[in-house]
Amino acid sequence: MRVLVVDDDKLVVESLKTILEADGEIEVAGTGFSADEAIRLYDSLKPDVLLMDIRMEGKTGIDAAKTIIEKDNTAKILFLTTFSDDEYIARAFLIGAKGYILKQNFESINSAIKAVFLGQRVFGDEIISRIPVLINSNGYKQERLKHKLTERELEIVVHVANGLSNKEIAEKMFLGEGTVRNYISTILEKLDLRDRTQLAIYYYKNL
């Protein structure tokens, strides 16, 4: 299988390349050092698996993964990071990443890549133990809401929750009243809600 490795630490990239290529079943198709490179190289190389860090200079690996998955929903992305931050775990789940393991688990990298290649989801023991708490947390609910709605839709939700009328929202956002009505209809449909009151309650429960 062909793997693309992306990390902003060149020493880590070289170490990973050595570890992966020692396995006769894995070929390192390319290496990159930023989120932008990850996007560009994924488009050109079409690897079977993208192994990528999360925290990098500029855009994060999460940003890159979101862009890649929006273009190719079959993309198999495995995050390898030193950070087991709840926000990152939540976002990795929501964008459709296939795995999230910590860098200290070097011995499990090859098997994790193979599992992801075969269509499995792989999360390290440290991550799995936190999933039940995570999915019931406000942070996860917030990320889930942000994932469903665009920035403009979120802004409209805030105005609705603050009691503004369509006319007032239109004036604040320099939109037509009809456009605001259309936005609200779309938001209600996305969130499976009935009316503005339910939308306001949903906002205060989740954000």
C-alpha positions in Angstrom: 0.0 0.0 0.0 1.1 3.6 -0.7 1.3 6.0 2.2 1.8 9.8 2.3 3.5 11.1 5.4 3.1 14.7 6.5 4.6 16.3 9.6 6.2 19.7 10.1 9.2 18.1 11.9 11.5 16.9 9.2 13.3 14.5 11.7 9.9 12.9 12.5 9.1 12.5 8.8 12.5 10.8 8.2 12.0 8.5 11.2 8.5 7.6 10.1 9.7 6.9 6.5 12.4 4.5 7.9 9.9 2.7 10.1 7.3 2.3 7.4 9.7 1.2 4.7 11.1 -1.5 6.9 7.7 -3.1 6.4 7.6 -4.9 3.1 3.9 -4.1 2.6 4.2 -0.3 2.9 5.6 2.1 0.3 6.1 5.8 1.3 4.7 7.5 -1.8 5.7 11.0 -0.7 6.4 13.2 2.3 5.3 16.7 3.2 5.8 19.3 5.9 2.6 21.4 6.0 -1.1 21.2 5.7 -1.0 22.9 2.3 1.5 20.3 1.1 -0.7 17.5 2.4 -3.6 18.8 0.3 -1.4 19.3 -2.8 0.4 15.9 -2.5 -2.8 14.0 -1.8 -4.3 15.4 -5.0 -1.3 14.5 -7.1 -0.2 11.2 -5.5 -3.6 9.7 -4.5 -2.1 7.6 -1.6 -4.0 4.7 0.0 -3.5 6.2 3.4 -2.4 9.7 4.6 -0.5 9.6 7.9 -0.5 13.2 9.2 0.3 15.3 12.2 -2.3 17.7 13.6 -0.4 20.8 14.9 1.7 22.3 12.2 2.8 25.8 11.1 -0.1 27.7 9.6 -3.1 25.4 9.0 -3.6 22.3 11.1 -3.7 18.7 9.9 -7.5 18.9 10.8 -7.9 21.7 8.3 -6.1 19.8 5.6 -8.1 16.6 6.3 -11.4 18.5 6.1 -10.4 19.9 2.7 -9.2 16.5 1.4 -12.3 14.7 2.6 -14.7 17.3 1.1 -13.1 16.5 -2.2 -12.7 12.8 -1.7 -15.0 11.2 0.9 -13.2 7.9 0.5 -9.9 9.4 1.8 -8.3 7.3 4.5 -6.6 9.7 7.0 -4.8 8.6 10.1 -3.6 11.3 12.6 -0.4 10.7 14.4 0.2 13.3 17.1 1.6 14.1 20.5 -1.6 15.8 21.5 -4.6 14.0 22.9 -6.7 17.2 23.1 -10.5 16.7 23.4 -11.2 19.3 20.7 -8.9 17.6 18.2 -10.3 14.2 18.9 -13.9 15.6 18.4 -13.0 17.3 15.2 -11.1 14.2 13.9 -14.3 12.2 14.5 -16.6 14.7 12.9 -14.6 15.3 9.7 -14.4 11.5 9.1 -10.8 10.7 9.9 -10.1 7.0 10.1 -7.8 7.0 13.1 -6.0 9.0 15.8 -3.0 7.6 17.6 -0.3 9.1 19.7 3.3 9.4 18.5 4.7 7.6 21.6 2.9 4.5 20.2 5.5 4.0 17.5 5.3 0.3 17.6 1.7 0.3 16.6 2.0 2.7 13.6 2.4 0.0 10.9 -0.5 -2.1 12.1 -2.7 1.0 12.5 -2.0 2.0 8.9 -2.8 -1.5 7.7 -6.1 -1.5 9.6 -7.1 1.9 8.2 -6.2 0.6 4.7 -8.6 -2.3 5.3 -11.4 0.1 6.2 -11.2 -0.1 10.0 -11.2 2.9 12.4 -8.2 3.0 14.7 -7.9 5.0 17.9 -5.2 4.5 20.5 -6.0 3.1 23.9 -5.7 6.6 25.5 -8.2 7.9 23.0 -10.7 5.1 23.3 -10.9 5.4 27.0 -12.1 9.0 26.7 -14.6 8.6 23.9 -17.7 7.9 26.1 -17.1 11.1 28.1 -16.1 13.0 25.0 -19.3 12.4 23.0 -21.4 13.6 25.9 -19.4 16.7 26.5 -20.4 20.3 25.6 -17.2 20.6 23.5 -18.2 17.7 21.3 -21.7 19.1 20.9 -20.3 22.4 19.9 -18.0 20.9 17.4 -20.9 18.8 16.0 -23.0 22.0 15.6 -20.1 23.9 13.9 -19.5 20.9 11.6 -23.2 21.0 10.5 -23.5 24.7 9.9 -21.5 27.3 7.9 -20.1 30.4 9.7 -22.9 32.6 8.3 -25.5 30.1 9.5 -24.0 30.0 12.9 -24.1 33.8 13.0 -27.8 33.7 12.2 -28.4 31.1 14.9 -26.8 33.5 17.5 -29.0 36.4 16.4 -32.1 34.2 16.6 -31.1 33.0 20.1 -30.7 36.7 21.1 -34.3 37.3 20.0 -33.8 39.3 16.9 -36.5 39.3 14.2 -35.7 38.5 10.6 -35.8 42.2 9.7 -33.3 43.0 12.5 -31.0 40.1 11.4 -31.2 41.3 7.8 -30.1 44.8 8.8 -27.3 43.6 10.9 -25.9 41.2 8.3 -26.7 43.3 5.2 -29.0 40.7 3.8 -32.6 40.7 2.5 -35.4 39.5 4.8 -36.2 36.7 2.3 -32.5 35.6 2.4 -32.6 35.4 6.2 -35.9 33.4 6.0 -34.2 31.0 3.6 -31.2 30.6 5.8 -33.3 29.9 8.9 -35.3 27.3 6.9 -32.1 25.6 5.9 -30.7 25.7 9.5 -33.9 24.2 10.9 -33.8 21.4 8.3 -30.1 20.7 9.0 -30.7 20.5 12.8 -34.1 18.7 12.5 -35.9 21.4 14.4 -39.4 22.8 14.0 -39.2 26.5 14.6 -37.2 29.5 15.9 -38.0 28.7 19.6 -36.6 25.2 19.3 -33.6 26.7 17.5 -32.9 29.1 20.4 -33.3 26.3 22.9 -30.9 24.1 20.9 -28.4 26.9 20.8 -28.4 27.5 24.6 -28.2 23.8 25.3 -25.2 23.2 22.9 -23.4 26.5 22.9 
